[in-house]
């Protein structure tokens, strides 16, 4: 069974089972770039349902739509919001036309769902038309970015939860390793002692900062240009429509959307996407640093730092028996590199807009949703497959601290910088321990003073100790 639909370019034959129409078919035929359909992001389908419903309600109130038509559209939108018909969104994520094919995909699906609910045949657009009714008082240039922003907000919810879970996991490890003594390092050289718990607590803190940045970015996404129509002049929209449609969108979603004060500016501006992409990239950079640290701390095990042991997940070599690699930090690093590349894509696309519209929003959407998906998966993997099972090699780390020359810094207030430097040099050149030089050989301080200076508590939370 099939049906024929027409637009001003001609006819297209469609399987009668599909709910999309001729313009979606053209978009599907024209754009096969990523091989990924809009349906891969169900939050975006849901967002279109909300936007089209808000528009229908506003148009009903203002007399631009007959109440029965608006009601049918709203009922169809409710089904999209509930998660139905996502598979009918078949256009490629990256497309020409600034998202027109994606917007028309939504219009046609909603129209045909509404027609079916009214007992009409799909394609009977004299009753409910994708352009005249579902797209009433709208343009792709305001409906698409509004749905895009809403979808990002909805999608960021689970990503933020994943980050919060990772932050809490690092904090738990911070408590678990609170009494583990280790050597801090700068320039990859021994610095001064610290608690391993403080190191992992630092990881937790840096992740918590990223959650705050996401929340700040979400606020920028809440400013929409719904009702701007083509370029921000609200052509073909009844008076009062922009504010009313935005108010309905806020009521339907429970998100405090606001109408942009300058609709011309808002229609061409993509700054909110640049900001969000930068935040996601920032998190990718921070996670890459953390994973580099984990790989270093777990290196060896016998010929490296060996301060921590990571969960052993798989054999690490096809030729070296018994070798196990830090595969989760490695894959999170690679995810981070990919996200950094996506951020460059967003930057270039945002800068490539001309005059009253940025036609590159589809690739911005692809990059942002891809970044969020990749990062969320990487964060979850790092949390559950790695950080959860990290063990501290406490005896080894303490032995390294007490054998280090870096702890001579603790004696600087007592012996002076120059003397401590001489002691460190002697220890390095003659392979002696500081204790042997300071207490046993030169008797510069007593054993009691040594024990006071180099107690666990004073090493991880140093107090100024006088001579």
Backbone torsions as a table, in degrees:
resi	resn	phi	psi	omega
1	UNK	NA	135.9	179.5
2	UNK	-145.1	167.9	175.9
3	UNK	-138.1	158.5	177.7
4	UNK	-110.4	129.2	174.4
5	UNK	-119.1	152.4	-175.1
6	UNK	-126.4	145.2	165.4
7	UNK	-132.8	-173.5	-173.9
8	UNK	-70.4	-8.1	176.8
9	UNK	-94.0	-12.4	179.7
10	UNK	139.1	-155.1	-174.1
11	UNK	-111.9	153.6	171.8
12	UNK	-138.6	140.3	176.1
13	UNK	-94.8	132.3	-177.3
14	UNK	-127.5	143.8	171.2
15	UNK	-60.2	136.3	-174.8
16	UNK	-67.7	-16.6	-178.5
17	UNK	-75.5	-19.4	-176.4
18	UNK	-84.0	150.5	-178.6
19	UNK	-98.6	-13.0	175.8
20	UNK	-81.9	169.3	-173.3
21	UNK	-125.5	-155.7	-169.8
22	UNK	-64.0	-41.3	-177.2
23	UNK	-71.2	-35.0	173.7
24	UNK	-63.8	-41.4	178.8
25	UNK	-59.8	-41.2	178.1
26	UNK	-64.1	-44.2	179.6
27	UNK	-62.0	-39.9	179.5
28	UNK	-65.8	-39.4	179.9
29	UNK	-70.4	-35.8	-173.3
30	UNK	-80.0	-32.4	-170.2
31	UNK	-121.3	101.3	172.5
32	UNK	-126.3	77.7	-170.6
33	UNK	-103.0	-57.5	-178.1
34	UNK	-95.0	-19.6	-172.7
35	UNK	76.7	6.0	-178.8
36	UNK	-111.0	126.5	-177.8
37	UNK	-87.9	160.1	176.7
38	UNK	-56.6	-28.1	-177.9
39	UNK	-61.9	-16.8	178.3
40	UNK	-67.2	-16.2	177.8
41	UNK	-116.8	82.3	-177.9
42	UNK	-59.7	-24.6	177.5
43	UNK	-65.2	-31.2	178.2
44	UNK	-71.5	-39.7	175.4
45	UNK	-61.3	-45.5	177.8
46	UNK	-59.9	-41.3	-178.8
47	UNK	-63.5	-40.9	176.2
48	UNK	-60.9	-37.3	176.9
49	UNK	-59.9	-43.3	178.6
50	UNK	-65.1	-44.8	-176.7
51	UNK	-64.7	-45.1	-178.4
52	UNK	-68.2	-32.4	177.0
53	UNK	-70.1	-43.5	178.0
54	UNK	-59.8	-40.9	178.9
55	UNK	-64.6	-43.4	-179.2
56	UNK	-63.2	-41.8	179.5
57	UNK	-64.2	-43.0	178.9
58	UNK	-65.6	-42.6	178.5
59	UNK	-64.1	-36.5	176.0
60	UNK	-62.5	-48.3	-177.5
61	UNK	-62.6	-33.3	-175.8
62	UNK	-94.0	2.6	176.1
63	UNK	81.5	11.0	179.2
64	UNK	-82.8	-19.5	175.9
65	UNK	-128.7	141.8	172.7
66	UNK	-65.8	143.1	-176.7
67	UNK	-55.3	-39.3	-178.4
68	UNK	-69.3	-34.7	176.5
69	UNK	-68.1	-45.4	178.7
70	UNK	-60.5	-40.6	-179.6
71	UNK	-63.9	-42.1	179.3
72	UNK	-64.5	-41.7	177.8
73	UNK	-62.9	-43.7	-179.2
74	UNK	-62.3	-41.1	179.2
75	UNK	-64.7	-39.6	177.3
76	UNK	-65.5	-40.7	177.8
77	UNK	-62.0	-39.3	178.9
78	UNK	-58.7	-34.9	180.0
79	UNK	-72.0	-35.1	173.5
80	UNK	-64.6	-43.6	-179.7
81	UNK	-61.9	-34.8	-179.5
82	UNK	-75.4	-6.9	176.4
83	UNK	105.7	3.0	178.4
84	UNK	-81.3	154.5	170.5
85	UNK	69.2	14.4	178.6
86	UNK	-59.8	-34.1	-177.9
87	UNK	-67.9	-12.3	179.2
88	UNK	-82.8	-5.3	179.0
89	UNK	-93.5	96.8	-162.3
90	UNK	-115.1	0.8	-179.9
91	UNK	-77.3	152.1	177.9
92	UNK	-65.3	147.7	-179.3
93	UNK	-61.8	-39.4	178.2
94	UNK	-97.3	124.5	-175.0
95	UNK	-153.0	152.1	170.0
96	UNK	-74.7	167.5	177.2
97	UNK	90.4	10.6	175.2
98	UNK	59.9	27.0	177.8
99	UNK	96.1	8.7	-178.8
100	UNK	-59.5	-41.2	-179.7
101	UNK	-63.9	-38.0	179.4
102	UNK	-69.0	-40.9	178.5
103	UNK	-65.1	-42.6	178.8
104	UNK	-70.1	-30.3	173.1
105	UNK	-57.3	-46.2	178.3
106	UNK	-65.0	-45.9	-179.0
107	UNK	-59.5	-44.3	-176.7
108	UNK	-70.6	-41.4	178.5
109	UNK	-62.9	-46.4	-179.9
110	UNK	-62.0	-43.4	179.6
111	UNK	-61.0	-46.0	-176.9
112	UNK	-72.8	-32.8	173.6
113	UNK	-64.6	-43.4	178.8
114	UNK	-63.0	-43.1	179.1
115	UNK	-61.1	-43.8	179.8
116	UNK	-62.2	-40.5	179.1
117	UNK	-66.8	-25.4	177.3
118	UNK	-87.6	0.2	-179.4
119	UNK	83.4	15.0	180.0
120	UNK	-98.3	164.9	179.1
121	UNK	-80.7	147.7	172.7
122	UNK	-58.5	139.8	-179.8
123	UNK	87.4	-0.2	178.1
124	UNK	-82.7	68.6	-169.2
125	UNK	-76.3	-3.8	173.0
126	UNK	-67.0	-25.9	-179.6
127	UNK	-86.2	-54.4	175.1
128	UNK	-134.5	118.4	-173.3
129	UNK	-106.4	136.0	179.8
130	UNK	-57.8	-39.9	-178.3
131	UNK	-85.1	-52.8	-171.9
132	UNK	-71.8	-30.5	-174.8
133	UNK	-109.6	-58.7	-176.8
134	UNK	-66.3	-36.3	-178.2
135	UNK	-96.3	14.6	-177.3
136	UNK	-57.5	133.3	178.8
137	UNK	64.3	21.8	-177.5
138	UNK	-130.2	163.2	166.3
139	UNK	-133.3	158.4	170.5
140	UNK	-53.3	-31.2	-171.9
141	UNK	-73.3	-11.0	172.0
142	UNK	-118.6	-34.4	-179.4
143	UNK	-70.1	-44.0	-177.6
144	UNK	-64.5	-52.4	179.9
145	UNK	-64.9	-30.9	177.7
146	UNK	-66.7	-44.4	176.6
147	UNK	-64.1	-39.3	179.0
148	UNK	-59.6	-46.5	-179.2
149	UNK	-66.0	-43.3	177.7
150	UNK	-61.4	-43.8	-179.2
151	UNK	-62.8	-38.7	177.7
152	UNK	-62.6	-43.8	178.8
153	UNK	-60.7	-45.0	179.2
154	UNK	-64.0	-38.5	-177.5
155	UNK	-72.4	-32.8	-177.6
156	UNK	-68.7	-18.9	-177.8
157	UNK	-59.8	-49.2	-178.4
158	UNK	-73.1	-30.7	176.5
159	UNK	-65.3	-43.7	178.5
160	UNK	-63.6	-36.5	177.5
161	UNK	-65.1	-38.3	178.0
162	UNK	-64.3	-42.2	177.2
163	UNK	-63.8	-41.0	179.0
164	UNK	-62.4	-41.5	179.0
165	UNK	-63.6	-39.1	177.8
166	UNK	-67.1	-41.5	178.0
167	UNK	-59.8	-44.1	179.8
168	UNK	-65.7	-35.4	178.4
169	UNK	-65.6	-44.6	177.2
170	UNK	-62.5	-38.7	178.8
171	UNK	-63.9	-39.6	176.7
172	UNK	-61.5	-42.5	177.6
173	UNK	-66.2	-32.5	175.9
174	UNK	-60.0	-41.8	177.2
175	UNK	-69.7	-44.2	-178.9
176	UNK	-60.0	-37.6	-175.9
177	UNK	-99.4	16.9	-173.7
178	UNK	-59.7	-33.4	-176.5
179	UNK	-103.5	19.2	177.4
180	UNK	-94.4	116.4	180.0
181	UNK	-84.6	134.5	178.4
182	UNK	-148.2	168.8	178.1
183	UNK	-93.4	126.7	170.5
184	UNK	-77.3	155.3	-176.7
185	UNK	-136.7	142.0	168.5
186	UNK	-128.2	143.6	-176.0
187	UNK	58.4	23.6	-175.7
188	UNK	64.4	17.9	177.1
189	UNK	-114.0	155.6	178.7
190	UNK	-56.2	133.4	178.1
191	UNK	-114.9	-100.4	178.5
192	UNK	-134.6	158.6	-177.6
193	UNK	-67.1	158.1	177.1
194	UNK	-157.7	172.2	172.9
195	UNK	-88.9	136.8	173.7
196	UNK	-61.4	-29.3	176.6
197	UNK	-60.9	-38.9	178.3
198	UNK	-64.6	-36.6	178.9
199	UNK	-63.2	-47.0	-179.0
200	UNK	-72.8	-31.8	174.5
201	UNK	-64.0	-35.3	175.6
202	UNK	-62.7	-38.5	175.5
203	UNK	-60.9	-41.8	179.8
204	UNK	-63.3	-42.3	-178.7
205	UNK	-63.8	-43.0	-177.8
206	UNK	-66.5	-31.6	176.0
207	UNK	-71.8	-38.2	179.7
208	UNK	-62.1	-32.9	176.7
209	UNK	-63.3	-34.8	-179.1
210	UNK	-69.7	-34.7	176.9
211	UNK	-63.3	-39.4	176.8
212	UNK	-64.0	-40.0	179.9
213	UNK	-65.2	-36.2	177.4
214	UNK	-62.3	-44.4	179.7
215	UNK	-60.3	-39.7	177.8
216	UNK	-65.5	-39.5	179.5
217	UNK	-66.9	-35.5	178.5
218	UNK	-60.1	-36.1	-179.8
219	UNK	-61.5	-36.3	177.3
220	UNK	-67.7	-32.9	-179.6
221	UNK	-71.1	-17.2	-176.8
222	UNK	-79.1	-8.6	174.2
223	UNK	-90.1	118.0	-173.7
224	UNK	-122.3	163.5	179.0
225	UNK	-110.5	27.0	-178.8
226	UNK	-59.1	123.9	-175.2
227	UNK	100.3	-5.5	176.6
228	UNK	-70.3	-23.4	-173.0
229	UNK	53.0	-125.8	-165.4
230	UNK	-69.4	-51.9	-174.9
231	UNK	-132.4	4.2	-179.7
232	UNK	112.5	-2.1	179.8
233	UNK	-91.9	-2.6	179.8
234	UNK	63.1	31.0	177.8
235	UNK	-58.9	137.7	178.5
236	UNK	71.8	10.4	176.2
237	UNK	-110.8	136.6	179.3
238	UNK	-65.8	156.4	-179.3
239	UNK	-60.3	133.7	179.8
240	UNK	89.8	-8.5	-177.1
241	UNK	-61.4	-47.4	-176.8
242	UNK	-55.0	-48.6	-178.4
243	UNK	-66.5	-40.8	-177.5
244	UNK	-68.8	-44.2	179.6
245	UNK	-63.3	-39.6	178.5
246	UNK	-66.1	-39.1	178.0
247	UNK	-63.9	-42.1	177.2
248	UNK	-63.5	-40.1	179.7
249	UNK	-61.5	-41.2	178.6
250	UNK	-64.5	-42.1	-179.8
251	UNK	-65.9	-41.5	-177.4
252	UNK	-68.1	-37.9	-174.0
253	UNK	-94.9	-19.8	-174.1
254	UNK	74.7	14.0	178.9
255	UNK	-109.2	134.2	-173.2
256	UNK	-79.8	68.8	176.0
257	UNK	-67.7	145.7	175.4
258	UNK	-129.1	148.7	177.5
259	UNK	-79.3	132.8	178.2
260	UNK	-59.4	142.8	-178.5
261	UNK	-74.7	-25.7	178.8
262	UNK	-125.4	98.3	-173.4
263	UNK	-71.1	-28.4	176.0
264	UNK	-65.9	-47.7	178.1
265	UNK	-62.0	-45.2	-175.0
266	UNK	-65.1	-29.6	-177.7
267	UNK	-70.9	-28.5	-180.0
268	UNK	-103.0	-11.8	-173.9
269	UNK	-85.2	135.9	177.1
270	UNK	-124.6	23.8	-176.8
271	UNK	-60.5	-34.5	-179.6
272	UNK	-63.5	-35.0	178.8
273	UNK	-70.2	-39.0	178.0
274	UNK	-62.5	-42.1	179.7
275	UNK	-62.8	-48.3	-179.1
276	UNK	-63.3	-43.9	179.2
277	UNK	-60.5	-39.8	177.7
278	UNK	-63.3	-36.8	177.8
279	UNK	-66.7	-44.4	178.8
280	UNK	-63.5	-41.4	177.0
281	UNK	-62.5	-42.6	179.5
282	UNK	-57.1	-43.1	177.7
283	UNK	-64.7	-40.1	177.6
284	UNK	-60.4	-40.7	179.0
285	UNK	-64.6	-44.0	-179.2
286	UNK	-65.6	-42.3	179.0
287	UNK	-65.9	-34.5	176.7
288	UNK	-62.7	-42.1	177.9
289	UNK	-63.0	-45.2	180.0
290	UNK	-61.3	-44.5	-179.1
291	UNK	-67.1	-34.9	173.5
292	UNK	-61.3	-41.0	177.5
293	UNK	-62.7	-45.0	-179.7
294	UNK	-61.8	-39.7	179.1
295	UNK	-65.1	-40.7	177.7
296	UNK	-65.7	-47.1	-176.6
297	UNK	-63.9	-28.7	-179.7
298	UNK	-95.1	2.3	-173.6
299	UNK	-63.7	150.9	-178.9
300	UNK	122.7	-114.5	4.9
301	UNK	-76.7	-26.6	-174.1
302	UNK	-90.8	-20.6	-177.0
303	UNK	-116.7	26.1	178.1
304	UNK	-137.7	-155.7	-179.5
305	UNK	-66.4	-49.0	179.5
306	UNK	53.1	37.6	178.3
307	UNK	-81.8	-31.0	177.7
308	UNK	-131.1	158.6	173.2
309	UNK	-116.0	126.6	176.5
310	UNK	-89.2	155.2	176.1
311	UNK	-56.4	137.3	178.8
312	UNK	-89.5	112.5	-170.6
313	UNK	-105.6	-28.3	-177.5
314	UNK	-164.0	154.8	173.9
315	UNK	-57.7	142.0	-171.8
316	UNK	-99.5	-3.6	-176.3
317	UNK	-152.9	145.5	175.0
318	UNK	-86.9	-7.5	-178.1
319	UNK	-123.8	-27.9	-176.7
320	UNK	-101.5	103.9	-177.2
321	UNK	-61.9	139.5	173.8
322	UNK	82.5	-4.0	-177.6
323	UNK	-78.0	134.7	177.7
324	UNK	-127.1	132.2	-175.7
325	UNK	-107.1	157.8	177.8
326	UNK	-81.4	69.2	-167.3
327	UNK	-67.9	-32.2	-178.1
328	UNK	-71.8	-50.0	173.6
329	UNK	-56.2	-35.3	179.3
330	UNK	-64.5	-43.3	-177.1
331	UNK	-73.4	-32.3	175.9
332	UNK	-66.6	-38.4	173.4
333	UNK	-55.6	-47.7	-177.7
334	UNK	-65.1	-37.7	175.4
335	UNK	-61.2	-41.6	178.6
336	UNK	-61.9	-41.1	179.1
337	UNK	-62.4	-40.3	179.8
338	UNK	-63.1	-43.9	-178.8
339	UNK	-65.2	-37.8	176.3
340	UNK	-60.5	-38.9	175.9
341	UNK	-66.0	-40.4	176.5
342	UNK	-60.8	-37.4	179.2
343	UNK	-62.8	-38.5	176.3
344	UNK	-63.5	-38.8	176.8
345	UNK	-59.3	-46.2	179.0
346	UNK	-61.6	-42.6	-179.5
347	UNK	-60.6	-47.4	-179.2
348	UNK	-65.8	-42.6	-178.8
349	UNK	-65.8	-40.4	-179.8
350	UNK	-65.2	-33.2	-179.4
351	UNK	-81.3	-9.4	-173.4
352	UNK	-95.3	5.7	177.3
353	UNK	-70.1	149.2	177.4
354	UNK	-125.1	133.6	173.3
355	UNK	55.2	-122.2	-168.6
356	UNK	-89.5	8.0	-179.1
357	UNK	-155.8	143.6	169.6
358	UNK	-102.0	107.2	-174.8
359	UNK	-80.2	-0.6	-176.6
360	UNK	-93.4	9.3	-177.5
361	UNK	-57.1	-34.6	179.7
362	UNK	-57.3	-42.2	179.9
363	UNK	-72.6	-28.8	173.0
364	UNK	-63.2	-43.4	178.1
365	UNK	-61.7	-45.6	178.7
366	UNK	-59.3	-45.0	-177.9
367	UNK	-65.3	-43.1	-177.5
368	UNK	-68.8	-47.9	179.1
369	UNK	-64.1	-37.8	177.1
370	UNK	-64.4	-42.1	178.9
371	UNK	-60.7	-45.5	-179.2
372	UNK	-63.4	-43.7	179.5
373	UNK	-62.0	-47.6	-178.6
374	UNK	-63.5	-44.4	-178.0
375	UNK	-67.2	-41.8	179.8
376	UNK	-63.0	-43.1	178.1
377	UNK	-63.7	-41.4	-179.9
378	UNK	-65.9	-42.6	179.7
379	UNK	-62.9	-45.0	179.5
380	UNK	-63.4	-40.5	179.5
381	UNK	-65.6	-43.8	178.6
382	UNK	-60.6	-41.6	-178.6
383	UNK	-65.5	-58.1	-169.7
384	UNK	-82.1	-31.9	-175.4
385	UNK	-97.8	-7.2	-176.6
386	UNK	-133.3	-69.5	-170.8
387	UNK	-60.0	-39.1	-179.6
388	UNK	-53.9	-37.3	-174.1
389	UNK	-102.3	11.6	-179.7
390	UNK	-68.4	134.8	175.1
391	UNK	-117.8	144.3	177.3
392	UNK	-92.8	134.5	175.3
393	UNK	-92.9	74.8	-165.6
394	UNK	-63.8	-42.6	-178.6
395	UNK	-64.1	-40.4	-179.9
396	UNK	-65.7	-43.4	-177.8
397	UNK	-67.1	-37.5	178.0
398	UNK	-65.6	-41.6	179.3
399	UNK	-62.4	-38.7	178.1
400	UNK	-64.9	-38.8	179.0
401	UNK	-62.4	-50.2	-174.2
402	UNK	-72.0	-17.7	176.5
403	UNK	-94.9	-1.4	-176.3
404	UNK	-82.3	151.0	172.5
405	UNK	-83.3	-14.1	-178.4
406	UNK	-64.7	-25.5	-177.4
407	UNK	-71.9	-5.4	176.9
408	UNK	-62.1	-23.3	177.8
409	UNK	-55.9	-33.5	-179.6
410	UNK	-63.3	-22.7	-177.7
411	UNK	-91.7	-6.5	-175.0
412	UNK	-59.3	-39.1	177.9
413	UNK	-65.8	-22.5	-177.8
414	UNK	-92.5	-45.4	-173.6
415	UNK	-102.6	-14.3	-177.5
416	UNK	91.7	153.6	-174.8
417	UNK	-62.5	-47.1	-174.7
418	UNK	-63.5	-44.7	-179.7
419	UNK	-62.6	-41.4	179.5
420	UNK	-64.9	-37.7	177.3
421	UNK	-63.6	-40.3	177.8
422	UNK	-63.7	-41.5	179.1
423	UNK	-63.1	-44.0	179.7
424	UNK	-62.7	-41.1	178.8
425	UNK	-63.6	-43.0	178.9
426	UNK	-62.9	-43.0	179.0
427	UNK	-62.2	-39.3	-179.7
428	UNK	-68.5	-46.8	-174.9
429	UNK	-73.6	-32.0	-175.5
430	UNK	-108.4	5.6	176.8
431	UNK	55.7	47.0	178.1
432	UNK	-107.9	155.6	174.2
433	UNK	-82.0	153.5	178.0
434	UNK	-61.8	-38.4	-179.4
435	UNK	-59.7	-43.2	179.8
436	UNK	-62.2	-43.3	-178.0
437	UNK	-69.4	-49.2	-169.9
438	UNK	-77.9	-42.8	-173.7
439	UNK	-97.3	-49.5	-172.1
440	UNK	-78.5	-49.4	-173.0
441	UNK	-86.5	-57.1	-173.9
442	UNK	-91.2	-10.7	177.5
443	UNK	48.3	46.7	-179.4
444	UNK	-76.3	-30.7	173.2
445	UNK	-139.3	162.7	179.2
446	UNK	-80.7	166.1	176.5
447	UNK	-62.4	-36.0	179.8
448	UNK	-63.6	-43.0	178.7
449	UNK	-66.8	-40.5	176.0
450	UNK	-56.5	-47.5	-179.4
451	UNK	-62.6	-35.3	178.3
452	UNK	-67.4	-45.5	-177.6
453	UNK	-68.0	-39.2	-171.8
454	UNK	-106.7	27.4	170.8
455	UNK	-69.7	157.3	-178.1
456	UNK	-56.9	-48.0	-176.5
457	UNK	-63.1	-38.4	-179.5
458	UNK	-74.9	-25.2	178.3
459	UNK	-72.6	-38.9	-176.5
460	UNK	-92.4	-22.8	175.0
461	UNK	-133.2	74.6	-169.7
462	UNK	-62.6	137.8	171.5
463	UNK	-109.6	152.1	178.5
464	UNK	-73.2	118.9	-179.0
465	UNK	-112.7	122.3	-179.4
466	UNK	-80.8	171.2	178.9
467	UNK	-60.7	NA	NA
